[in-house]
């Protein structure tokens, strides 16, 4: 299987930062248009992805520094904290939406728009996973795990888009999805926060 160079991985990560920024803006617009906090939560998650990748790229791009391994581990833990915070917010909102469903009917045009956004996001997330799958450098591992988090949340949003075509009141199911996927990404965040073996992965 092809192994991508670190330079290509970093360049793709930079492109995905711009993509996530545009996706965050689109979700904020959807949140305002439909007067719902649901898509704003996804926008917050995109911002978390952006922050995580910026930290990883800045650390990877540094010249040789003293105690590089210790500094890499510190940044790896910080990225884990960012992932955890976004995951907890996502999980908490899922619980809230499950307990207090929000009647919503997006209609065909809005549903197609949401589905298009999620397909684009899922493509870039999976693409990022493929590109980083065989690289073992700490910050590239961090980018790989952040890509995995992004893919998981994209699946959750895809679920929402599909449900919007078939049900007028679907936020209970969407809330369950947010709880499940938020819990999964929390596991990744906890791993990144507490692991001390990034050079052995």
BANU-154981 format. One line per 3 residues: number of its first residue (from 1); their letters; for each residue x, y, z of N, C-alpha, C. Coordinates in Angstrom, 2 decimals. Last residue first. Layout:
N
NUM = A = X Y Z X Y Z X Y Z; ...
This chain:
201
201 = XXX = 3.70 3.77 18.70 2.47 3.41 18.00 2.75 2.97 16.58; 5.74 4.71 20.14 5.72 3.25 19.95 4.49 2.80 19.18; 5.54 7.32 20.66 6.66 6.94 19.82 6.71 5.44 19.57
198 = XXX = 3.43 7.54 22.42 3.20 7.92 21.03 4.35 7.54 20.11; 2.86 6.78 25.08 3.61 5.89 24.20 3.46 6.24 22.73; 1.22 7.73 26.97 2.61 8.19 27.04 3.50 7.41 26.08
195 = XXX = -2.21 8.80 27.05 -1.16 7.93 26.55 0.23 8.56 26.72; -4.12 10.66 27.87 -3.42 9.87 28.90 -2.32 8.95 28.37; -5.14 12.02 25.64 -4.77 12.77 26.84 -3.87 11.96 27.77
192 = XXX = -5.75 10.07 23.80 -4.73 11.06 23.45 -4.25 11.80 24.69; -7.79 8.72 25.23 -6.56 8.03 24.84 -5.44 9.03 24.56; -9.71 10.73 25.40 -9.10 10.21 26.63 -7.79 9.49 26.31
189 = XXX = -10.34 10.97 22.63 -9.79 12.09 23.37 -9.09 11.65 24.65; -11.42 8.45 22.12 -10.21 8.87 21.41 -9.53 10.01 22.16; -13.65 8.64 23.79 -12.67 7.58 24.02 -11.34 7.94 23.36
186 = XXX = -15.04 10.68 22.53 -14.50 10.91 23.87 -13.43 9.87 24.21; -15.93 9.45 20.25 -14.85 10.42 20.10 -14.24 10.78 21.45; -17.93 7.84 21.47 -16.82 7.24 20.72 -15.64 8.20 20.60
183 = XXX = -19.67 9.76 22.53 -18.99 8.83 23.43 -17.78 8.20 22.74; -20.57 10.93 20.17 -19.83 11.75 21.13 -19.06 10.88 22.11; -21.96 8.81 19.09 -20.75 9.25 18.41 -19.91 10.15 19.31
180 = XXX = -24.04 8.62 21.05 -23.20 7.47 20.68 -21.88 7.93 20.08; -25.14 11.21 21.10 -24.61 10.60 22.33 -23.65 9.46 22.00; -25.93 11.53 18.45 -24.94 12.45 19.01 -24.32 11.87 20.27
177 = XXX = -27.89 9.53 18.30 -26.70 9.45 17.47 -25.58 10.32 18.02; -29.77 10.60 20.06 -29.15 9.31 20.38 -27.84 9.16 19.59; -30.43 12.88 18.58 -29.84 13.02 19.90 -29.14 11.75 20.34
174 = XXX = -31.61 11.74 16.38 -30.38 12.49 16.18 -29.66 12.68 17.51; -33.89 10.70 17.63 -32.91 9.78 17.03 -31.57 10.47 16.81; -35.00 13.19 18.33 -34.75 12.18 19.35 -33.70 11.19 18.86
171 = XXX = -35.35 14.57 15.93 -34.25 14.97 16.80 -34.01 14.03 17.97; -37.32 14.23 14.10 -36.29 13.21 14.14 -35.20 13.51 15.15; -40.17 14.83 12.80 -39.60 14.98 14.13 -38.56 13.88 14.33
168 = XXX = -40.59 14.16 10.21 -40.76 15.56 10.57 -40.15 15.84 11.94; -38.56 11.98 8.29 -39.35 12.24 9.49 -39.42 13.72 9.80; -37.01 11.72 6.00 -38.02 10.70 6.28 -38.91 10.99 7.48
165 = XXX = -35.06 13.58 5.69 -35.89 13.28 4.53 -37.12 12.45 4.90; -33.74 13.58 8.07 -34.52 14.78 7.76 -35.41 14.58 6.53; -32.23 11.29 8.05 -33.47 11.29 8.83 -34.36 12.47 8.47
162 = XXX = -30.05 12.20 6.54 -30.93 11.15 6.00 -32.27 11.13 6.73; -28.94 14.10 8.30 -29.40 14.51 6.97 -30.38 13.49 6.39; -28.26 12.49 10.49 -29.25 13.56 10.64 -29.83 13.98 9.30
159 = XXX = -26.29 10.89 9.30 -27.50 10.28 9.86 -28.61 11.31 9.98; -24.40 12.86 8.81 -25.03 12.19 7.67 -26.32 11.51 8.11; -23.62 13.40 11.40 -24.35 14.43 10.68 -25.03 13.86 9.44
156 = XXX = -22.32 10.97 11.97 -23.45 11.42 12.80 -24.29 12.46 12.06; -20.29 11.02 10.09 -21.30 9.96 10.02 -22.54 10.36 10.81; -18.85 13.15 11.12 -19.47 13.28 9.80 -20.55 12.23 9.60
153 = XXX = -17.87 12.09 13.45 -18.89 13.13 13.56 -19.58 13.38 12.21; -16.04 10.26 12.29 -17.13 9.79 13.16 -18.24 10.83 13.25; -14.26 11.94 10.93 -15.07 10.97 10.18 -16.26 10.50 11.00
150 = XXX = -13.11 13.33 13.07 -13.88 14.07 12.07 -14.79 13.14 11.28; -11.77 11.23 14.33 -12.82 11.95 15.05 -13.73 12.68 14.07; -9.93 10.70 12.28 -10.89 9.66 12.69 -12.07 10.29 13.44
147 = XXX = -8.49 13.06 12.27 -9.25 12.69 11.07 -10.29 11.63 11.39; -7.32 12.77 14.77 -8.27 13.86 14.57 -9.11 13.61 13.32; -5.63 10.63 14.19 -6.70 10.45 15.16 -7.75 11.55 15.06
144 = XXX = -3.92 11.88 12.31 -4.69 10.69 11.94 -5.87 10.49 12.89; -2.77 13.88 13.86 -3.62 14.27 12.73 -4.50 13.10 12.30; -1.31 12.22 15.59 -2.35 13.11 16.12 -3.31 13.53 15.02
141 = XXX = 0.45 11.08 13.79 -0.51 10.21 14.48 -1.66 11.05 15.03; 1.86 13.36 13.25 1.09 12.77 12.15 0.08 11.76 12.71; 3.09 13.75 15.67 2.12 14.75 15.24 1.30 14.25 14.05
138 = XXX = 4.74 11.27 15.78 3.73 11.67 16.77 2.67 12.66 16.28; 4.99 9.11 12.97 5.50 10.27 13.69 4.39 10.85 14.57; 4.07 7.03 11.41 4.21 6.79 12.85 4.76 7.98 13.62
135 = XXX = 1.83 6.28 8.74 2.89 7.13 9.30 2.88 7.06 10.82; -0.28 5.02 7.59 0.93 4.24 7.81 2.09 5.06 8.38; -2.52 6.78 7.34 -2.69 5.49 8.01 -1.37 4.80 8.35
132 = XXX = -2.90 9.25 6.15 -2.06 9.18 7.35 -1.92 7.78 7.94; -4.59 8.83 3.96 -3.27 9.43 3.75 -2.35 9.22 4.95; -6.92 7.82 5.16 -6.16 7.01 4.20 -4.73 7.52 4.06
129 = XXX = -7.78 10.01 6.70 -7.44 8.75 7.34 -6.56 7.88 6.43; -8.34 11.89 4.69 -7.29 12.16 5.67 -6.83 10.90 6.38; -10.49 10.62 3.47 -9.27 10.87 2.71 -8.09 11.12 3.65
126 = XXX = -12.35 10.82 5.51 -11.86 9.49 5.11 -10.56 9.61 4.33; -12.64 13.64 5.50 -12.26 12.93 6.72 -11.66 11.56 6.38; -13.50 14.21 2.92 -12.22 14.76 3.38 -11.73 14.03 4.63
123 = XXX = -15.99 12.80 2.95 -14.95 12.50 1.96 -13.58 12.97 2.46; -17.41 14.08 4.98 -17.04 12.68 5.15 -15.93 12.28 4.19; -17.79 16.59 3.78 -17.02 16.47 5.02 -16.54 15.04 5.24
120 = XXX = -19.38 15.89 1.59 -18.09 16.56 1.38 -17.20 16.38 2.61; -21.58 14.85 2.97 -20.83 13.99 2.05 -19.44 14.57 1.80; -22.49 17.13 4.34 -21.97 15.99 5.10 -21.17 15.03 4.22
117 = XXX = -23.33 18.79 2.23 -22.29 19.24 3.16 -21.66 18.05 3.88; -25.38 17.19 1.18 -24.21 17.55 0.36 -23.04 17.97 1.24; -27.23 17.12 3.29 -26.60 15.88 2.83 -25.34 16.16 2.02
114 = XXX = -27.97 19.82 3.36 -27.32 19.21 4.52 -26.57 17.95 4.10; -29.18 20.01 0.81 -28.06 20.88 1.18 -27.26 20.27 2.33; -31.25 18.16 1.04 -30.20 17.94 0.03 -28.97 18.77 0.37
111 = XXX = -32.75 19.45 3.04 -32.19 18.13 3.27 -31.07 17.80 2.31; -33.51 21.79 1.72 -32.63 21.88 2.89 -31.97 20.53 3.18; -35.14 20.59 -0.25 -33.99 21.43 -0.62 -33.00 21.52 0.54
108 = XXX = -37.13 19.14 1.29 -36.22 18.49 0.34 -34.98 19.31 0.06; -37.45 19.87 4.86 -37.86 19.90 3.47 -36.77 19.35 2.55; -37.13 19.96 7.62 -36.24 20.74 6.78 -36.71 20.85 5.33
105 = XXX = -38.75 20.20 10.47 -39.00 19.67 9.14 -38.21 20.52 8.15; -38.79 19.38 13.91 -38.13 20.06 12.80 -38.51 19.39 11.49; -39.15 19.51 17.36 -39.83 19.25 16.10 -39.21 20.07 14.96
102 = XXX = -36.82 18.32 19.47 -37.16 19.60 18.83 -37.83 19.32 17.49; -36.92 16.62 22.62 -36.92 16.62 21.15 -37.40 17.95 20.60; -35.35 16.40 25.29 -36.27 17.43 24.84 -36.23 17.54 23.31
99 = XXX = -33.73 14.19 25.51 -34.71 14.43 26.57 -35.75 15.47 26.16; -32.15 14.48 23.24 -32.91 13.24 23.44 -34.03 13.45 24.46; -31.00 16.93 23.66 -31.92 16.80 22.54 -32.74 15.52 22.65
96 = XXX = -29.37 16.33 25.90 -30.41 17.36 25.98 -31.45 17.18 24.88; -27.66 14.40 24.78 -28.52 14.05 25.92 -29.69 15.03 26.02; -26.41 16.00 22.83 -27.16 14.82 22.43 -28.13 14.38 23.52
93 = XXX = -25.07 17.83 24.41 -26.19 18.30 23.61 -27.04 17.14 23.12; -23.17 16.11 25.52 -24.14 16.79 26.37 -25.34 17.29 25.60; -21.71 15.38 23.25 -22.41 14.36 24.02 -23.51 15.00 24.88
90 = XXX = -20.64 17.87 22.54 -21.45 17.12 21.59 -22.32 16.10 22.31; -19.13 18.42 24.81 -20.18 19.36 24.39 -21.17 18.66 23.47; -17.41 16.23 24.74 -18.32 16.40 25.87 -19.47 17.35 25.53
87 = XXX = -16.03 16.76 22.36 -16.82 15.53 22.50 -17.84 15.65 23.63; -14.68 19.12 22.93 -15.66 19.11 21.84 -16.59 17.90 21.97; -13.07 18.14 25.02 -14.00 19.24 25.26 -15.10 19.28 24.19
84 = XXX = -11.57 16.14 23.65 -12.46 15.80 24.76 -13.51 16.89 25.01; -10.09 17.63 21.81 -11.03 16.61 21.34 -12.04 16.26 22.43; -8.57 19.12 23.65 -9.47 19.81 22.70 -10.53 18.85 22.19
81 = XXX = -7.14 17.05 24.88 -8.04 17.88 25.68 -9.04 18.59 24.78; -5.61 16.12 22.72 -6.58 15.23 23.37 -7.59 16.00 24.20; -3.98 18.31 22.35 -4.95 17.97 21.30 -6.03 17.04 21.86
78 = XXX = -2.50 18.00 24.70 -3.32 19.20 24.51 -4.39 18.95 23.45; -1.15 15.61 24.17 -2.11 15.67 25.27 -3.04 16.87 25.13; 0.48 16.47 22.10 -0.44 15.36 21.86 -1.54 15.36 22.93
75 = XXX = 2.05 18.32 23.42 1.11 18.80 22.39 0.07 17.74 22.08; 3.48 16.53 25.06 2.68 17.59 25.64 1.64 18.10 24.66; 4.81 15.00 23.15 3.84 14.36 24.02 2.91 15.39 24.66
72 = XXX = 6.51 16.94 22.07 5.53 16.27 21.22 4.42 15.66 22.07; 8.10 17.47 24.31 7.23 18.52 23.78 6.16 17.94 22.87; 9.43 15.04 24.64 8.59 15.54 25.72 7.62 16.60 25.21
69 = XXX = 10.85 14.95 22.19 9.88 13.90 22.53 8.91 14.38 23.61; 12.58 17.18 22.33 11.51 17.12 21.33 10.43 16.11 21.70; 14.59 18.42 23.94 13.54 17.56 24.52 12.32 17.49 23.60
66 = XXX = 15.15 21.22 21.89 15.56 20.41 23.02 14.36 19.65 23.59; 14.34 20.92 18.41 14.34 21.62 19.68 14.75 20.66 20.78; 14.51 21.41 14.98 14.94 20.57 16.10 14.98 21.40 17.38
63 = XXX = 11.67 23.45 14.01 13.01 22.92 13.82 13.36 22.05 15.03; 8.16 22.66 13.55 9.26 23.26 14.30 10.59 22.64 13.90; 6.11 21.30 12.38 6.90 22.19 11.52 8.07 22.85 12.25
60 = XXX = 4.80 19.99 14.42 5.55 19.20 13.45 6.52 20.07 12.65; 3.54 22.15 15.69 4.54 21.37 16.41 5.40 20.58 15.43; 1.81 23.03 13.66 2.82 23.95 14.21 3.92 23.19 14.94
57 = XXX = 0.23 20.72 13.34 1.04 21.21 12.24 2.15 22.13 12.75; -1.04 20.47 15.86 -0.20 19.39 15.33 0.74 19.90 14.24; -2.46 22.92 16.02 -1.47 22.58 17.04 -0.50 21.53 16.50
54 = XXX = -4.15 22.60 13.78 -3.21 23.72 13.83 -2.09 23.44 14.84; -5.68 20.41 14.58 -4.75 20.27 13.45 -3.73 21.40 13.41; -7.12 21.52 16.74 -6.28 20.34 16.92 -5.25 20.21 15.81
51 = XXX = -8.54 23.61 15.50 -7.57 23.91 16.55 -6.59 22.74 16.73; -10.19 22.06 13.75 -9.25 23.06 13.23 -8.15 23.34 14.25; -11.72 20.59 15.56 -10.86 19.89 14.60 -9.79 20.83 14.07
48 = XXX = -13.08 22.71 16.81 -12.19 21.86 17.59 -11.22 21.09 16.70; -14.59 23.55 14.64 -13.59 24.47 15.19 -12.59 23.69 16.05; -16.26 21.33 14.38 -15.33 21.68 13.29 -14.23 22.60 13.79
45 = XXX = -17.67 21.63 16.79 -16.81 20.46 16.59 -15.80 20.71 15.47; -19.09 23.92 16.23 -18.12 23.94 17.33 -17.14 22.78 17.18; -20.72 22.85 14.24 -19.77 23.91 13.89 -18.68 24.02 14.96
42 = XXX = -22.26 21.14 15.74 -21.36 20.57 14.75 -20.31 21.59 14.31; -23.65 23.07 17.16 -22.79 22.13 17.88 -21.80 21.46 16.93; -25.12 24.22 15.14 -24.10 25.04 15.77 -23.14 24.15 16.56
39 = XXX = -26.97 22.31 14.63 -25.87 22.43 13.68 -24.77 23.34 14.20; -28.61 22.71 16.99 -28.03 21.41 16.63 -26.82 21.56 15.71; -30.00 24.92 17.57 -28.63 24.89 18.08 -27.89 23.65 17.61
36 = XXX = -32.01 26.52 15.12 -31.71 25.35 15.93 -30.25 25.39 16.35; -33.08 28.10 12.98 -33.27 28.46 14.40 -33.10 27.26 15.31; -32.42 27.71 10.41 -33.45 26.82 10.95 -33.73 27.09 12.44
33 = XXX = -30.51 29.75 10.10 -31.64 29.66 9.18 -32.78 28.83 9.76; -28.61 29.16 12.09 -29.36 30.43 12.13 -30.63 30.32 11.29; -27.71 26.67 11.22 -28.24 26.82 12.57 -29.09 28.09 12.69
30 = XXX = -26.74 27.27 8.70 -27.88 26.36 8.83 -28.55 26.51 10.20; -24.57 28.91 9.48 -25.65 29.46 8.65 -26.91 28.60 8.73; -23.06 27.03 10.82 -23.58 28.18 11.57 -24.74 28.81 10.81
27 = XXX = -22.46 25.41 8.66 -23.30 24.87 9.73 -23.86 25.98 10.62; -20.83 27.10 7.14 -22.07 26.57 6.55 -23.01 26.07 7.65; -18.70 27.48 8.91 -19.52 28.63 8.51 -20.87 28.16 7.96
24 = XXX = -17.73 24.86 8.96 -18.21 25.48 10.20 -19.11 26.67 9.88; -16.91 24.58 6.32 -18.00 23.74 6.82 -18.59 24.33 8.10; -14.80 26.39 6.30 -15.96 26.64 5.44 -17.16 25.82 5.91
21 = XXX = -13.14 25.05 8.14 -13.57 26.42 8.41 -14.82 26.75 7.59; -12.64 22.65 6.84 -13.40 22.64 8.09 -13.90 24.03 8.46; -11.10 23.65 4.71 -12.38 22.98 4.45 -13.25 22.98 5.70
18 = XXX = -8.84 24.58 6.05 -9.67 25.53 5.29 -11.05 24.94 5.03; -8.01 22.12 7.05 -8.30 23.21 7.97 -9.20 24.24 7.29; -7.46 20.68 4.77 -8.63 20.28 5.55 -9.00 21.34 6.60
15 = XXX = -5.11 21.92 3.98 -6.30 22.06 3.13 -7.56 21.73 3.93; -3.48 21.02 6.04 -3.70 22.46 5.88 -4.94 22.71 5.03; -3.49 18.30 5.52 -4.06 18.77 6.78 -4.37 20.27 6.71
12 = XXX = -2.13 18.28 3.10 -3.54 17.88 3.12 -4.23 18.34 4.40; 0.39 19.06 4.08 -0.32 19.90 3.11 -1.81 19.57 3.06; 0.97 16.87 5.74 0.83 18.20 6.32 0.07 19.13 5.38
9 = XXX = 1.11 14.85 3.79 0.14 14.76 4.88 -0.11 16.12 5.50; 3.25 15.72 2.25 1.92 15.65 1.64 0.84 15.58 2.72; 5.29 15.49 4.15 4.99 16.79 3.55 3.60 16.80 2.93
6 = XXX = 5.40 12.74 4.69 4.94 13.67 5.73 4.55 15.03 5.16; 4.11 10.82 1.90 5.18 11.54 2.57 4.61 12.46 3.64; 2.24 7.78 2.10 2.35 9.18 1.72 3.43 9.87 2.53
3 = XXX = 2.57 4.66 0.82 2.81 5.45 2.03 3.05 6.89 1.61; 0.43 2.28 -0.69 1.21 3.49 -0.80 1.34 4.20 0.54; 0.84 -1.19 0.00 0.00 0.00 0.00 0.88 1.25 0.00
